[in-house]
Each structure stands twice: as structure tokens, then as C-alpha cells.
């Protein structure tokens, strides 16, 4: 299927999925509603694609995304806006401004958090650090240890958000940099095993902090057909428990709706990714009742 056709189908698709319950189970006034919006691999695409682009004509653009986000916030004020990394590299805006413009625009759109992708090291760890004053949102990565770099103290392993009484724990995971990024770019950044790190994070967020929802911002990639043993979002979901949602990046995978995976305990995990270049905005709505039961619906919205 051509990408254009696929994206059009994606935009038209909205799947109502449930974790053992339908939305009709949540008709009482005690229902709480959280909307999670997300992007990944925007790669410095600030402007929309031109009208004569062969694949993505008139798609994307920061101004359109900002207007869409504002509209959704008017529908539901309980919104988390997240990014799964690779903010940098892809257009002359990055070559000229070094990431300043990307961070300023994300701040204006009121992103809550982002994880770090491999291309976010493209101006080196020093280049990433230089742009941090322009970011008014959190950077979250639990398996990158920056303690011996200039980024020490600028990245948190997790962040807890409270929206309408819903306690949401968000942690980040990054891909192995060795062999993907020049060592001189990431310096002494240490990569730790993402599965082991995720298990530590869910223990803290679910068991100790009693979060209602646990979200992983991942730049591991959706899956790898040619490397079946390589850790990816689908494997992460299968090998862990207590993660409710994995928001992915890196592989530029266009999903028409979240993939549902059984975790280590046999419970369902959502895995989602919305392609690249700001063409789509992911939206997942969670509905919780007082007994913490959850239902959700997810879709990918064309920008």
C-alpha cells in the first residue's frame, strides 16, 4: 500500500478498544478522562510539505499541529503532550539553528515531556546541552546515564503528572548508541539495558508511587524483521509488566491504531507510533473509574 493511501486510512481510522470493559461501563459522573497526544521523529520539519510533494503533499507543519492541539485541549483540559525523540536533524532549520527553533516551538505548544533519540546527538552531547535553556518541558530517559557528561542533571529517569486525579508515571528509554552514533558525539553517555531499566521504573511508578497509568516514551523502534532478537517496543511489552502504554519512535512506523500486546502477566499493553516528520498526531483517550478500571480509544490524526 502506498504511504499516502495508508496515511489517509490512518486518519480515517479510530478504533475503540477496551481493557475488559467498554466505554458504556463509564457513564457515571465518576468517570475521569485523560487524553495523551504524541509525536515522534519530527526531524526538524517545521513547515508543511509543499503542495507538489509526491508523497506527503500539504501534510504536517508546526502551525497546523499547534492548532490541532489547541482544539483538543478545549475538548478536554486533561491532556499530556509527549514526544518519543529524534526532534533534531532533517531540514536546514536544524543545520542553521542547531535545535533552538525546535525546542522553542515545542515549548510554545506546551509539550510536557520528550525522550532522547539518536539524532538528538547529531551536534554532540554539547550541542544538545546548549539548547536546553530553550526547552520548557522535561527530558526523560531512564537508561541513558549522563552523569559524566554536560547533560548531567538535565535529564530525569521519570516524571509523574497528575491530571484530574489521574496519576500518570512517564519514563523514557533510548536505543543503544554504539554503532549508531559516533562515540565522539555522545561521549561518556552510558547505555543501560532497557528491559531491566523498565522493570526498575515500573516497580517505582506502579508499586511505590501508586500511579494509575504507566507510560513508556521509547526510542527503541517498533520491531525489526531482520533482527528478531533486537529489543524493540513489541518485545519490551512482552517482557515486562505494569506498563499501560508504550509510545515509540525511531523506526518511522505508521500505525493506524495502537497495537495491543500481552505482557509478562498476560495483561494488555498498548504500543503506538505515528510515523515521522509531524505528518500525524497520535491521540489516545483513557477513561478511568474509581476502581481504577480502564478503557481507551486510540487513533492517528493527520496534520
BATORVEX-480244 format. One record per atom (N, C-alpha, C, CB): x, y, z; residue in one letter. Coordinates in steps of 0.2 Angstrom, whole numbers, plus 5000, padded with zeros to 4 digits. Each point is the difference from the previous one (the first is absolute). Last residue first. Glycine has a CB too. Layout:
BEGIN
XYZA
...
END
This chain:
BEGIN
498950785051X
500150075001X
500050044993X
500749975011X
498149794999X
500550034995X
500050075002X
499749914991X
499949895027X
499750064996X
500450034995X
499350025011X
500349735003X
500550044997X
499750064996X
500849905000X
498249945022X
500050024993X
500650044998X
498749995000X
499949865022X
500650034997X
499950014993X
500749955009X
498050005017X
499950004993X
500650034997X
498850005001X
500449875024X
500450054996X
499849994993X
500949995007X
498749945021X
499849994993X
500450054996X
498849955003X
501349945024X
500250044995X
499749984993X
501150025006X
498849975024X
499949974994X
500150054994X
499249925005X
500950135019X
500650004996X
499949964993X
500750015010X
497650055007X
500349945002X
500749994995X
498949955004X
499650244994X
500350005006X
500449945002X
499150085003X
500849974971X
499550015005X
500349995007X
499149954993X
501850134981X
500149965006X
499450015005X
501250014999X
499850024974X
499450015004X
500149955006X
499250044990X
502450074988X
499949955005X
499450025005X
501249975000X
499850084973X
499650025006X
499949955005X
499450084992X
502450004987X
499749945004X
499750035006X
500949924996X
500350164979X
499650025005X
499749935004X
499750114994X
502450004987X
499749955004X
499550025005X
501049934998X
499850194978X
500050015008X
499749945003X
500050124999X
501449924976X
499449985004X
500150025007X
499849904992X
501850174992X
499449994995X
499449985004X
500849964991X
501650095016X
499450045002X
499449994996X
500850085005X
501349804993X
500050074997X
499450045002X
500649954990X
499249785013X
500650055000X
499850064997X
500849914999X
497949865012X
500450014994X
500650055001X
499049984994X
499549945024X
499650044995X
500550024994X
499150045009X
500449775013X
500550044996X
499750034994X
501049935004X
498549895020X
499850054995X
500650044997X
498850005005X
500149795012X
500650024997X
499850044994X
500749905004X
498249995021X
499950034993X
500750024998X
498850055003X
500449745013X
500450065000X
499850034993X
500949965008X
497949845009X
500150034994X
500450075001X
498949954996X
501449815018X
499550065000X
500250044994X
499950005012X
501249804997X
499449984996X
499650064999X
500149885004X
502150115007X
499449985005X
499449984996X
500550075009X
501450024980X
500349945003X
499449975005X
501250054999X
497850094981X
500650015004X
500249945003X
499850125001X
498849944976X
499949975006X
500750005004X
499149924996X
499950254984X
500549955002X
499849975007X
500950054992X
498150124987X
499949985007X
500449935000X
498850055001X
501350194983X
500049935001X
499949985007X
500850004990X
498250234999X
500549975004X
500049924999X
499950105008X
499450044971X
499850005007X
500549965004X
498850004996X
501750054982X
499450035000X
499650005006X
500049964988X
502750065007X
499549955002X
499350045000X
500949945007X
501850084983X
499350035000X
499549955002X
500450084990X
502449965014X
499549954999X
499350045000X
500749905005X
501850154998X
499650044995X
499449954998X
500950074996X
501049895020X
499949964994X
499550034995X
500249905007X
500450215015X
500649984996X
499949964994X
500449995011X
497850045011X
500350044995X
500649964997X
499750105006X
497949885012X
500749984997X
500250054995X
499749895002X
498750065022X
500050044994X
500750004997X
499150085005X
499449765012X
500650014997X
499950054994X
500549895004X
497950035019X
500150034993X
500750014999X
498950065001X
500449835019X
499450014997X
500150024992X
499450035011X
502149835008X
500050064996X
499450004996X
501249994999X
499349835017X
499850075003X
500150064996X
500349945010X
501349844985X
499350015002X
499950065003X
499949885002X
501849984979X
500050045006X
499250005002X
501050084997X
499949824983X
500549985005X
499950045007X
500849974990X
497950074989X
499949935002X
500449985006X
499849984988X
500450245003X
499349995002X
499949935003X
499650084992X
502449974997X
500050045006X
499349985004X
500850094996X
499549854981X
500349955005X
500050035007X
500749964991X
498450174992X
499649955001X
500349955005X
499650014988X
501750185006X
499450025004X
499549935001X
500150124996X
502549835000X
499550054997X
499450015004X
500449974989X
502249895009X
499550035004X
499650054997X
500749975010X
500549824977X
500150075003X
499550035004X
500750024990X
499449774998X
500249995007X
500150075003X
500549894998X
498950074978X
499549985005X
500150005007X
499749934991X
501150184986X
500449995006X
499549985006X
500950084997X
498449974981X
500649974998X
500449985006X
500050064990X
497950055012X
499949944997X
500749964998X
498950054995X
500350135024X
500549994995X
499949934997X
500850085007X
497650135008X
500349934999X
500550004994X
498949955004X
500450255008X
499449965000X
500249935000X
499350094995X
502450105015X
499849974993X
499449965001X
501150014996X
500150135021X
500349934999X
499849984993X
500049975012X
499550235003X
500350014993X
500449934998X
500150135002X
497849955017X
500549964997X
500350024993X
499449915007X
499050145017X
500250044994X
500649974997X
499550115004X
498549805013X
500749994998X
500150044994X
500149895005X
498050105017X
500150014992X
500850004999X
498950074999X
499049875020X
500750004999X
500150004993X
500349945011X
497650115008X
500249994993X
500850005000X
498950044995X
500149995026X
499449974996X
500249984993X
499250075007X
502549955015X
499750044994X
499549964997X
501150054998X
500449935023X
499349984999X
499750044994X
499949985013X
502450004997X
499750074999X
499249994999X
501150044996X
500349765008X
500250055005X
499650064999X
501149965001X
498549864983X
500049985007X
500150055006X
500449894995X
499650174981X
499449975002X
500049985007X
499949964988X
502050155004X
499450044998X
499349975002X
500750044991X
501549855013X
500050075004X
499350034998X
501250024999X
499249784990X
500049995007X
499950065004X
500849904999X
499650124978X
499349985002X
499949985007X
499849964989X
502450095003X
499550065000X
499349985002X
500750054991X
501049785007X
500150055006X
499550055000X
501249975000X
498749894982X
499849975005X
500150045007X
500249894994X
500750194986X
499350015000X
499749965006X
500050014987X
502349975009X
499850075002X
499350015000X
501050044995X
499849754997X
500150015007X
499850075003X
500949914998X
498950064979X
499549965003X
500150005007X
500049934990X
501650194996X
499350035001X
499549965003X
500250064990X
502549965014X
499549964997X
499350025001X
500849915002X
501250274997X
499849955004X
499549954997X
500350075010X
501750134983X
499449964998X
499949945004X
500150044988X
501350215014X
500049935001X
499349974999X
500950015009X
500850214985X
499349985001X
500049935000X
499650104995X
502350055001X
500049955005X
499349985002X
501150055004X
499350064972X
500550005005X
499949945005X
500150134999X
498749944980X
499649995007X
500549995005X
499149954994X
501750114984X
499450035001X
499749995007X
499850004987X
502149885005X
500250075002X
499450055001X
501049984993X
498849794999X
500250015007X
500150075002X
500549885000X
497950064980X
500750005001X
500150025008X
500250044988X
497649835004X
500250075001X
500849995001X
498950045005X
500149764991X
499550044997X
500250085000X
499149915003X
502249915007X
499949984993X
499550044996X
500349895004X
499550135022X
500649974997X
499849974993X
500549985012X
497850115003X
500350054995X
500749974997X
499550095007X
498049815002X
500749995001X
500450054995X
499849885004X
497750195003X
500349954997X
500850005001X
499150014991X
499050085027X
500350024994X
500449944997X
500150115004X
497749975014X
500549954998X
500350024994X
499549915006X
498950205016X
500350004993X
500549944999X
499750125000X
497949955017X
500749995000X
500249994992X
500049945012X
497850145005X
500350004993X
500749995001X
499150074995X
498449915020X
500750005000X
500349994993X
500049955012X
497650155000X
500349974994X
500850005001X
499050044992X
498549995021X
500750005001X
500349964995X
499950015012X
497750124991X
500349954997X
500750015001X
499149984992X
499450185015X
500049955004X
500349934998X
499050065005X
500850144981X
499449985002X
500049955005X
499550044989X
502749985003X
499550034996X
499349975002X
500850014990X
502149995017X
499349995002X
499550044996X
500549985012X
502249914985X
499550054999X
499349985003X
500650034989X
502249905013X
499349995001X
499650064999X
500449915009X
502149984981X
499650065003X
499349985001X
500750084993X
502049815003X
499350004999X
499750065003X
500049885001X
502450094996X
499849944998X
499249994999X
501049965006X
500450274989X
499749965006X
499949934997X
499550115006X
502250114987X
499649954998X
499849965006X
500549994988X
501050195013X
499550034995X
499549944998X
500850084996X
501249885018X
499550055004X
499450034996X
500950025007X
501349904981X
499949985006X
499550055004X
501149935001X
500050084977X
499350005001X
499849975006X
499949984988X
502350055005X
499750065001X
499350005001X
500950054994X
500549735012X
499950044994X
499750075002X
499949904993X
500449895020X
500750024999X
500050054993X
500449895006X
497550015003X
500350035006X
500750034998X
499449925007X
498649974980X
500450064998X
500550035005X
499050024993X
499549744999X
500450035006X
500450064998X
500049895006X
497849974984X
500650044998X
500250035006X
499650024989X
498449865012X
500649954999X
500650034997X
499249924998X
498750205008X
500249965006X
500649954998X
498850005004X
500050254988X
500349934997X
500349975006X
500350054989X
498350195003X
500049945005X
500349944996X
498950045005X
500750254996X
500349954996X
500149945005X
500650084993X
497650145007X
500449955003X
500349964995X
499450005011X
499950264985X
499649945001X
500649955003X
499150024991X
501250204999X
499650015006X
499649945001X
499950124998X
502449964988X
499549955001X
499650015006X
500749924993X
501250204999X
499550024996X
499449955001X
500850054992X
501449935018X
499650065003X
499450024996X
501150045004X
500449784989X
499549985005X
499750065003X
500749915003X
501050064979X
499350024999X
499549995005X
500349974989X
502149985012X
499950074999X
499350024998X
501249994996X
499449785008X
500050045006X
499950074999X
500749915005X
499549954976X
499449995004X
499950045006X
500049884995X
502150124994X
499550044996X
499349995003X
500749984990X
501149905019X
500050075002X
499550044996X
501249985002X
499049794994X
499750015006X
500050075002X
500349885004X
499850084970X
500449985006X
499650015007X
501050024993X
498150014985X
500550065001X
500449985006X
499250084995X
499249764999X
500350024994X
500550065000X
499049954994X
499449925022X
500750015001X
500450024994X
499949915009X
497850044991X
500150065004X
500750015003X
498849985003X
500549834983X
500150064997X
500150065004X
499449954990X
499949845020X
500750004997X
500250064997X
500049884999X
498050155018X
500249954995X
500750014998X
498850014996X
499650045027X
500650024996X
500149954995X
500550075009X
497150015004X
500649965001X
500650024995X
499349915005X
498650255006X
500349964994X
500649965003X
499750094992X
498050075018X
500649965001X
500249974993X
499749985012X
498550194991X
500149985007X
500749965001X
498850005002X
500350204979X
500149935001X
500249995008X
500449984988X
498750224999X
500049985007X
500049925000X
499350105003X
501050074979X
499449955000X
499949975006X
500349984988X
501550175011X
499450044998X
499449955000X
500750094994X
501449815008X
499850035006X
499450044999X
501250015003X
499749894978X
499749955005X
499850035006X
500749914995X
500550234991X
499349994997X
499749945004X
500350034989X
501950035016X
499650055002X
499349994998X
500950084998X
500749764997X
499950005007X
499550065001X
501149955003X
499750034975X
499649945002X
499750015007X
500649934991X
501050235001X
499350014998X
499549945002X
500550074990X
501849915015X
499750065004X
499350014998X
501150055001X
500649804988X
499549975005X
499650055004X
500749905000X
501150154983X
500249955005X
499549975005X
501150064999X
498950114981X
499950025007X
500249955005X
499050064996X
501449904980X
500150085001X
499950015008X
499650034988X
500049755004X
500750024998X
500250075002X
499949924990X
497950005013X
500449985005X
500750014998X
499349915002X
499150164983X
499950035006X
500449985006X
498850014997X
501149894981X
500550065001X
499950035006X
500150014988X
499049745011X
499950064996X
500550055002X
498849984999X
501449815011X
499549984995X
499950064995X
499549915007X
501250065021X
500349974993X
499549984995X
501049965007X
498350055020X
500550044996X
500149964993X
500650045010X
498049885007X
499750064999X
500550044995X
499550005012X
500449764999X
500250024993X
499650074998X
500249884997X
498550005023X
500750014998X
500150014992X
500349935010X
497650045003X
500449945001X
500750014997X
498949935000X
499050235012X
500449994994X
500549945001X
499950124996X
497650005015X
500649975000X
500349994994X
499649945010X
498350185006X
500350004993X
500749985000X
499350104997X
498249885018X
500850005000X
500250004993X
500049935011X
497650165002X
500449974994X
500750005002X
499250054992X
498350025016X
500549965003X
500449964995X
499249985010X
499050184986X
500650035003X
500549965002X
499250095003X
498949884977X
500249975006X
500650045003X
499549894996X
499450204985X
499649945002X
500149975006X
500049984988X
501450195005X
499450035002X
499549955001X
500350104993X
501849835000X
500050035007X
499450035002X
501250014999X
499149924978X
499949945005X
500050035007X
500549924991X
500050244993X
499349984999X
499849945005X
500050044988X
502250035010X
499650055004X
499349985000X
500850094997X
500749794990X
500149995007X
499650045004X
501249964998X
498850074979X
499749945002X
500049995007X
500349954989X
501050235003X
499250015000X
499649945002X
500250094991X
502249895007X
499850045006X
499350025000X
501150054999X
499749834982X
500049965006X
499850045006X
500949934995X
499450194985X
499449965000X
499949955006X
500150004988X
501950135010X
499450045001X
499349965000X
500650104995X
501549804999X
499950015008X
499450045001X
501250005001X
499149824978X
500150075002X
499950025007X
499750034988X
499349774993X
500550025006X
500050075001X
500749904997X
498650024979X
499949965006X
500550035005X
499649904995X
500050144980X
499650045005X
499949975007X
499450054990X
501649784993X
499850074998X
499550035005X
500149974988X
501449825010X
499750035006X
499850074999X
500749935007X
500349924975X
499749965005X
499650035006X
501049934997X
500250194984X
499749944997X
499649955005X
500950014991X
499350275009X
500449945003X
499749944997X
500350065011X
498950174986X
500249964994X
500549945003X
499950104992X
499250075022X
499449974997X
500249964994X
499450105003X
502249935019X
499850044994X
499449964997X
501150064998X
499449905028X
500349984994X
499750044994X
500149895005X
500150235019X
499649944997X
500449984993X
498950045005X
502650075015X
499550024995X
499649944998X
500750094996X
501049875019X
499650065003X
499450024996X
501050045005X
500849755000X
499550024995X
499550055003X
500149884994X
501849995017X
500150074998X
499550024994X
501249995004X
498749795007X
500650014995X
500050074998X
500049884997X
498449965015X
499850064997X
500650034995X
499250035009X
500449765007X
500450014994X
499750054995X
500249885001X
498050075016X
500649975000X
500450024994X
499649915007X
498050155010X
500450014994X
500749965001X
499550114997X
497849925017X
500749984999X
500350014993X
499949935010X
498050105011X
500250014993X
500749994999X
499150094999X
498849845019X
500850004999X
500150014993X
500249925009X
497750125010X
500249994993X
500750014999X
498950054997X
499149885023X
500750024999X
500149994992X
500549985012X
497450025008X
500249994993X
500750034999X
498750004996X
499449895023X
500550054999X
500349984993X
500250025013X
497449925002X
500449994995X
500550054999X
499249944994X
498950055021X
500749995002X
500549994995X
499449955010X
498250084987X
500350065001X
500749995002X
498950065002X
500049754984X
499950035006X
500450075000X
499749895006X
500449934977X
499550064999X
499850045006X
499549934991X
502049875001X
500350065003X
499550065000X
501249954997X
498649834992X
500149985007X
500150065004X
500449894997X
499550114979X
499350005003X
500049995008X
499549974989X
502450014997X
499950065002X
499450015003X
500750044992X
500349725009X
499950054995X
499950075003X
499449904993X
502249885015X
499450045001X
499950044994X
500150005013X
501849864990X
499549965003X
499350045001X
501049945006X
500750184984X
500449965004X
499549965005X
501050074999X
498750054975X
499950005007X
500449955004X
498850044997X
500850124978X
500249945003X
499950005008X
500949994991X
498550144984X
499850005007X
500249935003X
499050084998X
501950074980X
499849935003X
499850015007X
500749944992X
499650204984X
500050025007X
499749935003X
499850134999X
501149984976X
499949945004X
500050035007X
500549924992X
499950214988X
499349985001X
499949955005X
499950034988X
502350045007X
499650065003X
499349985001X
500850084994X
500649764996X
500150015007X
499650065003X
501249954998X
498750004979X
499649955004X
500150015008X
500149924990X
501250224996X
499350024999X
499549955004X
500350054989X
502049905009X
499950055005X
499350034999X
501250034999X
499549804986X
500049975007X
499850065005X
500849914997X
499450144980X
499449975002X
500049975007X
500049974988X
502050145005X
499450045000X
499449975002X
500650074991X
501349805006X
500050035007X
499450055000X
501249995001X
498649794984X
500450065000X
499950045006X
499850014988X
500049725010X
499650065000X
500450065000X
499149945006X
END
